[in-house]
């Protein structure tokens, strides 16, 4: 089972989507039920990862088979403590997203569910790929279902939002593809083997000059996906125009591909460059935290408010990752999960009220807590988790990130903490205007409270909010060993490469040495580093 579990998680949704394509007629209820069962089966299968994962064992559930042997492309899958919960988050939110679409999607149901299942497969593929070519295939491939999801079932400005989303994402992806090819040929130059295998490429002693440009190429793709300031402008349009399920998966999973990319690729592959860019990316993260919070405060549309809040919350994650210590990175990984849970739930709740009132304008509501108390209860709980109330999931992640930021540079933590205050301002102000005060609109007096399906959709999320908030060790115990191993590896590799660079400078200062001797000594130094790293 261990050998095939990741393959199953990728291909069960694909198989389900292909079976749906064989259905000749639009049998809405049957198609929705089938798609939900496929997604639920995949979630249940993914629980095998949690219960059988051994934190100290590094990459697990690996499968590594030759795919295109002549080009060195392998079907190489595996997960560690960094990717484990992102896979679980993907299967969990995918099943809830499909369930939330039951009444919202009434046209082209088959195409919608096929798109959702292909999207789930692509997202899982990104998190489990250990071959750079395979990773890129999934990275680009999952854009196709998201393109159709927004472009067909989106709002009035769906075409504009879709094109903007695709153009932004593909711009960064092109540079990343070039960087992947550079690493591919660099691996051949050092080892005589053509390979896209990440674990082999990690052993390359990449000089700082090359690290600098390769880091920028990867970082651009990941920064757009996060999205970091100033690459964030595609996000609000995509969120607002996407159907509810699309917004849930966009915020809950797709944005995490950017933060995951920084951890999985940028940090271990280019440690010296990563460390040199810490001040820049920390400042950009802080700007994103404060800017996203301030813009959220000014929003009139609830969905737009939640969308801009993602810019702020993901800025927090980036601040933790670039703290480069155990607390910051562990908190950043946990906060990826927390953001997916809390913000995904907020988009679900906004979608539920939109189905009843067909408006997302805050001014159209007011006083509805007395009319729909169950809805109000769920909204308040999720909102409090989003702003990091102690006892909820958000508090643990934000606390660890601030702790890591304090250890890195105090001023970063102080400025980052401003975002927490601003988050309380815009979220609580939204709650006050939507749920309390006086009922201003006659339509709000006859709203229906949540039905059984909607409660079933939200209850698992609330349970997770309190589970992580009260007992985070059940998550951190599987995350922290992977973070520790990565930091130890990165520090060692950075020291080895710095030593070689220093040796290169010393040799260059001896003017009487020929250039060929300089290159020989640098090559010998780097080859010794490869052997040491192995």
N, C-alpha and C positions, 0 to 999 in steps of 0.2 A: 504493500500500500504506500509506504513512504516514497518509493521510487517513482510512483505514478501520480501522486496527489496533486502536484503543481500542474502537470499536464492536464489532469481532469478539470482543475479549476479554470484553466484557460479554454478548454475545448468543450466543456459541458454547455456553456452559454452559446457557443458557436453551433453546436449540434442542435440545440433547441431552436435557434434562429433559422437554421436550414430546414428543420421540420415544419416550422411555421410557414415558410415560403411555399410548402407543398399544399397548404390549405387553399382551396380554390375560391371560397366565398368568405366575405367579411362576417364571420360569426363572432361578434364582439365579446360576448361573455365567455365563450369557450377559449378564445385567443388570450384574453386577459388572464384567465385562470391558468392556462398552460404556461404562459410566460412567468407568472408569479411562482408557480410550482418549480420551474427550472431554476429561477433565481434563489428560491428558498433551499432547494437541494444543494446548490452551490455554496450557500452560506453554511449549511450543516456540514458539508464536506470540509469547508475551511476551518471549522472548529477542531478538526483533527490536528491541524498545525499547532494550535494553542496548547492542546493537552499533551502533545508528543514532542514539543520543542524543548531542547536542552540548552539553556542559555550559554553555557561555557563551551559549546562545541563549534562555534563559528557558523559557517554556511551549512545548511542542512536541507534535507529532502532534494538533494541535487540530482539532476539528470544531465548528462553531457554526451551527446551523440553527434557524430559528424553529419553535417547538413549539406554543405557544398564544399567537399574536401579540397578541390583544386584551388579554392579561394580562401581556405582556412576559416570558413563560417561554420559554427557549431550551433546545435540546438542545446544551449546550456542554460538551465534554470536552477535557481536556488534562493533561499532566503536566510537572513540572519535576524537579530533582534531589532535592527533598524527597519526592515521591510515587513516583518511579521504582522504587526498591527495595521499597517497600511493595506495589506491584502485582506485582513479581516474587516476593516472599515469599508473597503470596496464591496465585498459581498453583502455585508450588512445593509449598507445604504442602497445598494442596487435593488434588493428585494423590497425595501420600504418605498423606494421611488416608484417602482412598478405598482405597488399596492395603492399608492397615493393617486395614481393616474386613473383609477377605476371609473370615476364619474367625470373627470376633467377632459378625458380624451374620448370623443364620440365619432370622430371621422378618421378614416385611414388607420384603423386600429392595428391591423396586421403589420403594416409598415412601421408604425410607431414601436410596437413591441419587438419586432425584428431589430430595429435600430438600437433599442435599449440593451438587448442581449449582446449584440456585437460590441457596443460601447463597453459593457462590463468586461468582456473578454480582452479588449484592448487595454483597459486600465490595469487589469491584473497582470497582463503580459509585461507592461512597463516595470512593475515592481519586482517581478521574479526573474527578469532577464539578466544573465551574467555574460552574455556575448554582446559586444557593442553594436554589431550589425542587427542582431535580433532585437535589441533594445530600440534601435532607431526605427525598425519596421513597426513595432508596436506604438512607439511615440508618435509617428506620423499617421499610422493606421487608425488610431482612435479619433483623429480629427474628422474623419469622414462621417461616422455616425453622429458626432456632435454637430457637424455642419448641417446634416439633414434634420436633426432634432430641432435646432433653432430655426433653420430656414423654412421648414414646412409647418411645424406646429407652434411657431413663435408668435410674438405680438405684431402690432402694426408696422414697426420698423425692423422687422426680422431680417430682411435682405441686407440692409446697411450693417446691422449688428453682426451678421454671419460673415460677411466679407471682411469686416474690420478684424474680427476674431481670427480668421484664417490667415490674413495677411501678416498680422503681428506675429502669430505663432510660427509661420513658415519662414519669416525673415530670420529669426533666431536659429531655427532648425537648420537652415542652409549653412550657416557658419559652423554649427556643431558637426554637421556631416563632414565638412572639410577637415575639422580638427580630428575626427575619428579616423579619416583616411591618413592623416599625418602620423597618428599613433600606430596605425596598421603598418605603414612602411618603416617607421622607426623601429618597430619590433623586429621586422625582417633584417634591418641593418645590424641590430645588436645580436640577434639569436640565429639568423639564417632561416627563420620560419615565418610564413605568412599566417597571421592569426588575429582575430578580433576578440579573443578571449580576455575578459576584463582581468581575471586573476593572473594571467601571464603578463599583460600590459602593466599591471600594477608594479611589477618587479623591475621595470625599465628605469634606469637612472637618467631622468630627463633634465638637461641643463636649465638653469634659471631663465635664460633668454627664451628658450622654447616654452617653458612652463608659463611664462608671462602671456604670450599670445594664445596658447592653447587654452589657458584658463579663461581668458576673455571670450573666446569663441564659445566655450561651453556655458560660461556664466551668462552671456547674453540670452541664450535660449532659455535657461532656467529662470533668469530674472523676469523675462517677459511672462513666463508661465505662472510665476508666484502670485500676482505680479508685483514687482517692486516699483516704487517711485523712481523715475518718471515714466515707467513702461506700463502703467496701470490703466490707461485711458480706454482700453478695449473692454475692461471687465464690467463696468456699470451697464453699458449698452447690452452686452451679452446676457447678463443676469436679468435685466428688466424685460428683455424681449423673449427670453427662453421660457418654455413651459415649466411648470413647477418642478417636475422631476428632473428636467435639464438643469435648473438652478441648483437643486439639491446635489447632483453629482458634480456639477461644475465647481461649486464651493467646497463640497465635502471631500472630493477626490482629486479632480484634475489640477487644482491649484497646488496640491501637495506634491505633484510630480516635480514642480520647480524646486521646492525646498528639499525634497528627496534627492534630486539630481545634484545639488550642492554637496550633500553628505556622501552620496554613493560614488560620485565621479570627481568633482572639483577638489575636494579635500584630500583624498588619498592619492590621486594622480598627480596633483600639482601643489604639494604642501607648502613649498617656499613661496610660490606666487600667492597662494591663498592667504598666508600670513601677512604678506605685504599689502594685500587688499583689505585687511580687517578694518582699518580706520574708515576707508571710503564706504564699504558696505554697511558698517555699523551706523555711520551718519545717515546714509540713505534709508536704512531701516527705521531710524528714529524720525526722520522726516515723514516717512510713510505712516508711522504710528500716529503722529500728531496731525498731519494733513488729513488722513483718512477719517480721524475722529472729528475734526472741525467741519469737514465737508458733510459728514453724516448728520451733524447737528442741524444743518441747513436744509436737509431734504424734506420734501413734502409728500413723497411717495414712500410707503413703508418698505417695499421691495428694494427701492433704490438706496434707502438708508441701510438696510442689511448688506447690500452689495458693497457700499463704500466702507462699511465696518470691517469687511474682509481685508481691505487694504491695510487697515490699522492692525488687525489681529495677525495677519501674516507678517507684518513688520516686526511684531513681537517674536514670532518664530525665528525670523532671520537674525534678530538681535541675539537670541540664544545660541544659534548655530555659530555665529561669528565671535562668540565669547571664547570659544575654543577651550572649554573646560568641561568636566564631567557634568556639573550641575546645569550649565547653559545648554549643552547639546541634548542631554536627557530631557530637560524641560521643553526644549524645542520640539523634540520628537513627540513627547506626550501632548504638547499643545497642538501639533498637527492633528492628532486624533480628536482632541477636545473641540477644536474648531470645526472639524468635519461633523461631529455629533451636534454641537449647539447651533451652529449656523445652518446646517442641513435641516435641523428641526424648525428653525425660524422660517426658512423658506417653505417648509411644509405647512406651517401654521398660516403664513401669509396666503398661500394657495387655497387653504380651506376657507378663509374668510372671503377671499376674492370670488370663489364659486358661489357664495351667497349674495354678495353685494355688487359684484362686477366692477369694483373700484378698489384701488389701493391707496387713494389719497387719505392722509391722516385726518384732514379736516372733515371728511365725510363720516367720521366715526365720533365716538364720545359716549360714555356711559353704558357701553354694551356689556360690562361685567355683570350687571344686574339681569341682563337678558340671556346671556350665554356664559354662565358661571364656570362650566367645565372647560370651555375654550379659554376663558380668562385665566384659569388656574394653570393650564399647560403653558400659556404664553408667559406668565409671570415666572414660573420655574425655569423655563429655558432662557429667559432674559437674564435672570439672576446668575445663571451658570455662565452666560456669555460675558458678563461683567466681572466674573471671578469672585462670587460670594463664597466665603469659607464654608466648606462642607459640600461644595460642588466641584465638578471636574476642572472648571476654568481656574479656580484658585490655585490648585496644585501646580499646573503648568506655568502660570504667570509667576508664582513664587520662586520656582526653580530657575526660571529665566532671569528674573531680577537678581537672584542670588549669584548666578553665573556672571551676569553683567557687572555686578559690584566687584567681583573678584578680578574681572578683566579691566574695567575702568569705571570708577565711581560715577563720573558725570554721565556715562551712557545709561546707567541704571536710573539715575535721578530723572533724566529727560524721558526715559521710557515709562517711568511711573506716572508721568503727566498723562500719558495715554489711557491709563486705567481710570484716572479721575474723569477724563473727558468721556470715556465709554459709559461711565455711570450717568453722566449728564444726558447724553443723547438717547440712551436706551430707556432710562427711567422717565425722561420727558415724553418719549413716544408712548410708553405705557400709560402715563397720566392722561394724555390726550385721546388715546384710543379706547381705554377701558373705563376711565372714570369721568369726572365732571358731569355735566348734564347731557341727556340724550337730545342731540340737535336735529337729527333727521328722523322723519316718521318711519322710514324703511327699517331703521335699526331696532324699532320696538317689536318687530315680528321675526327677528332672526331665529333660525333653528340652531340649537346647540349641536355639539359634535355627535355624530352617529357612531355605531359600534365599530365599523371599519376604521374610522378616523382615530378612535381611541386606541384600537389595537396597533395602529401605525405609530402613535406617539408614546405609548407606555414603555416599550423597550428602550427608547431613547432616554426617558426620564430615569429608568432603572440604571442605565449606564452612567448618567450624570452623577447620581449619588454613589454608585459603586466606585467610580474613579475618585470622586471627591473624598470618600470616607476611607477607602482602602486602596490607595494608588500603588502600593507595593506589588500587587498582583500584576501590574503592568510594568513598573520600573524594574522589577527583578529580572525581567526578560530583555529589557532595553539596555540597562547599564553595562552588563558584560560586553556587549557588542560595541558600545561607545568606548569603554576602557581599552579594548583591543585595538580599535581604530586609532585612538589617541596615541597609544604606545607605538603603533606602527608608523604613524605620521611623524611623530617626534624623532624616531630612529632614522627614518628615511630622510627627513629634513636635515638632520645632523650629518648624515653620510654625504648628501649632495652638497651641503655647505662646505664640508671638508674638501671635497673635490674642487669646488669653485675656488676655494682659498689656495689650494695647491696650484691650480691653473694660474692664478694671479702671481703667485710666487715665481713660477717658472717663467712667466712672461716678463717679469722684471729683470731676469738674467738675459741681457740683450745679446750676449754672445752665443746663446743657444739657437739652433736653427728651428724654423717653424715646424718642420716635420717631427722634431723631438718633442716639442710642446704638445702637439696633437697626440703623439704616442703616449706620453705620460698621462694626459687627461683621459684617454681611452682606457689605459690600464687601471687608472683610479676608479673609473665608472664601472668597469667590468668586475673589479673587486667588490664594489658596492652591490652589484647584482648578486654575486655569490653570497655575500653576507646576508642580504635580504632573503635569499632563498633558504 
